[in-house]
Amino acid sequence: MRNNRAMAMPPHRIAVLALDGVVGLDLGTPSQVFGTARDADGVRRYAVEVCTAGRRPVRSTAGYQVLPEHGLELLETADTVVVPGIHEGPAMTDGTIDPEVRAALRGAYERGARIMSICTGAFVLAAAGLLDGRRATTHWAYADRFRRLHPSVELDPDVLFIDGGRVLTSAGVAAGIDLCLHVIRTDHGSEVANRAARRCVVPPWREGGQAQYIERPVPKATDTSTAAAREWARQRLHEPVSLRDMAERSRMSVRTFTRRFRSETGLSPAQWLLQQRTDHARLLLETTDLSIDQVARRSGFGTTAALRQQLHQRLGVPPSTYRRTFRHP
């Protein structure tokens, strides 16, 4: 009966809109990630197709042409529209797009479709007027240009992705994978999303609010890295871990360790440790039947109240609500 119900549910239709100068990796990400999303019976949950304006070939930044099987009419019936990043064209230079493309995107949104962008695909959504007054993100390297072209958009270039309900945007390159997995998780729960992540050989979860890997100096000498201390701390999230303990593992003074740690991770040791504990708690809530109190202890928060406070601060929901959301589609 379970298999019959799954077979009776049609797959969610995704249209990937490719424009001239499309980024090759961004173009392939939706097909790869959504294409691996299957339920426990192996039934595909998404059908992904690519389209261009007029079914015309478009050039990719990877040195090949894309020969689509569909035109913009695909946007008229899609449940979700994804716009991959681009590296050239009027959307990047003067903030405009072809009126035909603009009308198709706005028509899809007004019809009720979910709209997503990967990387600089946010320039296209902004040119279509779909990001006005909204919070959005794009690749950090293009943030200044984006702000000049679209001052009415609340740009946050420091995060991996932003879920604005029916309009979602992601940062560059691998952040598009994070956004696709987030959508699968939202649509079908953690089991399906984690299965898709395993097939793609990527981490099943990186929080959208996690910082982009913005250009920072990288320490050259591996023996002065804080990586070993971070791994040591990860294995002991259920125990008290002090800054002095971590510094001693790296044979550094607390001051030197703190400076190097922030240089390598973009976070203070305390912020990083709190993030690791929170992520571990979320994983336990999603994948185990441990009580909330047990999850709090095993992730190092100690008490249910402390875990509840942290989850509410980061996600706006208590542990029990989070578990219900991501354990049951």
Disulfide bonds with the S-S distance in Angstrom:
none
